[in-house]
């Protein structure tokens, strides 16, 4: 992955790296004159990186097998790519072809990269320019786009198939929010799809409310003299008392909605995250639960809390005094990929 990503950083074209996970970290490595490696790039992306989003999808549509080897649809996708870029022979490794020559060069560089522990392709060489020109995510050719569209609209994933059918038949406006689109898609779908959307909707309502409340507290505390706030004044955080009275309902609704999906692992994860917020709270009890949750998350990450206590008062640690307290609770914290999916169909038309 590092050689292919370094191609985009060194030959960015017109916005080729926009929105690509690890973009800023890779740019910093380039500015420092360093090659991409485990030290300078994403060593284990879990949310937006390959292991978090693309790998499960690739397995689901048989581009990859469960042990991450090329699956039945891998050749189909690569052959469409080589056709778009006039690189015959790449997928089949046919000796003497332009595609095979490129494949051989990539294989050699990848082996050297593994030995060195960093990208081994010459930074100003023709290989990186060639890969940047042919692998830019937003510049896929018509044949590759056609295969990708087919893979995401067919297969055994019934819920995704139903959602894609609705999105193609009635494309949403480009600026629609995740919340608006999820609500819109709930109309007229099967029970299983409705329950999946309902669970996602309920979870985001609770998670977004909690995250925004915590960030509003950070902003409120930062605005105090010396960025130090007493426990009593902490309870004056905008929206905190109101959320204390209703977070239990939001949390329990999310727990119950996820349980209806019949996925024990997902249900357990939801319970672990939200059950501490299910009781009926006073404002102080809710605040204590909110800060305790933050501390437990940071501890699990082996990172410091964003907060310190001084003689019983709270202060926000310097790196985190940049929070904007003006947050929109209708803008969900986690991306559901519904808007991304709609944009994908717009892109592959």
N, C-alpha and C positions, 0 to 999 in steps of 0.2 A: 504494500500500500504506500510506503514512504516514497519509493522512486516515482510512482505515478502521481502522487500529490505534489512532489517537488517540481514536477513538470509545470503544473498550473501556477505555482508560486513564481517560478523564474520566467515563465512565458504567459502572463495573466490575460493577455488579450483584452477584450471589452467585458469586464465583470465576470470572468470565468470562475473566480474564487468566491464570489458573493454567496453568502449563506452556507458555504461548505464547512463542515465541522473541523475545528482546529485551524481555521484560516489565520486568525490573529497570532496564534502561537507560532505557526510556520513563518509568518511574515517577520516576527521578531527574530527567529533563527536566521533568516536570510539577511536581515539588517545587521546582525552581529557577525556575518561572514561564516556562519556555521551550516553544516549539512543537516538534513532531517535524520534524526535518530531517536532512540528510546528516550534520551535525555532532553531532546529539543522538540519532540512532537508528542502526540497522544499515545501513551504507552498502553492504555486499556480503556478506550471509550465505551461507556455503558449506556448512554441515553440516545445520543444522536449519531454516534459512530457506527461502524460496520457491525459490531457485535450487538448493538442495541436495536437497530431498525432494519437495516438492509439484509443482514444474515437470516433472521427468521423469515422474512419475505422471500428471499432467494431459495430457502429450503422449501417453503410452502408451495412455490410454483415450479419446483424441481429444476431450478438452475443449479442448485447445490443439493447434494445428498445430506443426510443427517450427520455424517462425519466430515462434511465440508469438502468433499471431492466434487468434480464436475458432474452434474446431474443430467438427466435426459434432455433437458431444454438448454443446456449450456452451449452446445454446438449450434443450435438454432439461433441463439442470440448473437454469438460471435460471428457466425456466417452472415447475418444481417449487417453487422457492424463492418465486416471486411468488404461487403458489397458497396456500402455507402462510401467507403474511403478508398475504393479501388485497390484493395490489398488481397488479391486472390491467393489462395494457398496457405493463409495464416492458420485457419482452424485445423486444416488437415495436415499441416507441416509438409507440404509438397515441395520437395527439393527443387531449387532453381527458380522459385517464384518470389515476387516482391514481398508477399506476405510472410513466407517462410524465412526470408532474410531478416525481416523485422522481428519475427518471433525468436530467432536464434540470438539476435543482439539483446533482446529483452531478457532472455534466459540467462545469458552470460552476466549481464549487469545485476540481475537479482541474486545470483549465486555470490557475486563479489560483495553485494550489499549485506548478505547474511554473514559473510566472513568478517567484514569490517565493522558491522553493527551500525552503519550509517549509509545513506544513499551513495552509491559508487559511480553513478553516471556522471560524465564530465558536465559541470554546471552550465557551460556555454556550448555544449555539443549538439549535434543534429538530432540525437535520440530524444532528448528532453523536449526539443521543439516539435518533433514529430508526434510524440505522445500527447503533448499539450493540444496540438491541433486536432487530434483524433479522439481524445478521451474526455474533452471538456463536457461535463454533465449536461449543460444547457444547449449543446451544439450537436446533439445526436442527429443522425440522418433519418430520412423518412422510413427506411426499412427497419432500422433499429427501433424507432418510435412505434412502428406498427406491431412489432413483436412484443414490446413492452406493454402496449395497450391490450393486446390479446391475452398476455399472461395475467394481467391484473383483473381482467373481466371474466375470466373463465377458470375452471378448476373446481376443487371440492370445497372451497370455502364459501358456504351458502350465504352467510351474512354479508361478506364482502361483495359477492356477486349481486346481491339484491341492492346494496347501496350504490354500486357502480352503475347498475341499470337505471336507477332513479336519477343519478347525477348526469348521466349521458342524455336521458330523455328530457330533463328539465334543468339545464345548467344554471347554477346560482350566479348572482352578480359577483364581480371580481373582488369587491371589498367586503363581502359578508364575513361576519365573525364566526368563530368556532361555535359559540353558544347559539347563535341564530340558525346556523346550518344544522346543528344537531336537533334543535327543536323542529325545524322544518322537515327533516328526514323521518321523524317519528310518525308522521301522518301516512296511513295506508300501508304499513309494512307488516311483515309476518310477526308473530309473537316473539320468536327468538331474536329477531333483529330489534324489535321494540325494546325488549328487556336489556339487550346489550347497550343500546343508546341511552336508555333510562338509567342504567347503572353508571355509565360514564358521566352522564349529566349530573346525577346526584353526587357522585364523588367529587367532581370539579366544583360544584356549588360549595361543598364543605371545605375542600382543600384551598380554594381561592380565597374564601372568607378568612380562613386561618392565616394564610400567608400574608394577605393584605393587612390584616390586623396587626400582625407582628411587625411588618414594615412601617406601618403608621406609628407604632410605638417607638421604633428606632428614630423616625423623623422627629417625633414629639420630644424624645429625650435629647436628641442632638440640638434642638432649638433652645434648650434651657441654658442658663448661665453656666459656663464651664462644661457643658454637655453632661451634667450630673442632675439626676432627678430622684426625688423621694418616692417611696412605695405608694404614698397617698396620691401624689401628682401623676404617677404612672397610670393610675386608674382613670385619669382624665383624658387618656388617649382617645381620639375621635373614633366613635363607633364601638369601642370596647365593651361598654356596659350593655349596649343594645345586642351585640353579638353574644355576650355571656348568657342572655336570656333565650337565645334561639339556636345556639350551636349544637345543643344536645339533639334537637329535632333533625337538624341537617346531618349530623354525624350518624344517627341511627338510621335515617332514611338511606344514606349511602351504604351502610353495612347491610341492611336488609335487601337493597336492590342488587348488590353484588352477590349476595347469597343465593338469589334466585337464578343466577347463571349456572349453578351447579359445578363451579370450578373451585374445589376445596382449597387449593393453594392460593388462588387469587382472593378468595374469601378470607382466608387466614391473614394474608397481608393487609387487607383492608381493616380487619378487626384490630390488628396490632397497631395500625396507624391512628385509627379514629375512635376506638372504644374509650380511651382516656377522656375524650371530649363528649361522651354520650350522657353523663349525668347532668342534672340541673345545677347550674352554677350561680354563685354570686360573682360580682365583677372581680373581686380579689381572688377567689378560687379559680376563675377562668384564667386570669393573668398568671397565676402561679403554674397552672397546667401548661399554658402556652410557653412560658420560659423553660419549664422542665422538659417539654418536648424538644425545644431547640437544643438544649444542652445534650440530650440523649442522641439526637441526630449527629451533632458535632463530635460527640465521643465515639460513636460508631465509625465515623470517618477518620478518627484519630486526629481531629483538628480542634483548635481552641474555640470556645464560645465567642460570639460576637459581642458579648456583654461581660462587664466586670462589676463587682460590688465594692463600694468604698463606704465603710462604716454603716452598712445597711442600705445605702443609696445605690442607685443603678447608674452606670455610665456605659455608653456605646464605645467599643474599641475603635480607634482612629480609622482603620481601613473601611469601616462600615458606616461612616457618618455621611453618606452620600445618598440616603434614601429619599425618595419623593413621596410625601404623605398623601398626595392627590392621586389616588388609585381608583380604577373603575372595577367594581366587583363583577361586572358583566363580562370583563375580559379575563378568560380563564388562565390559570397559572400554567397548566400543562397542555401542550398541543395534542389534540386528538387525531390529527392528520386528516380530518374530513376536508378542510379547506385545501390542504396539500393535495388530496386526492382529486378534488374538483379542478384544481389548477393543472394537475397532471393530464387530465382529459382535454383541457383547453390547449395544452402544449402539444399533445400528440394528435390533435385533429388533422 
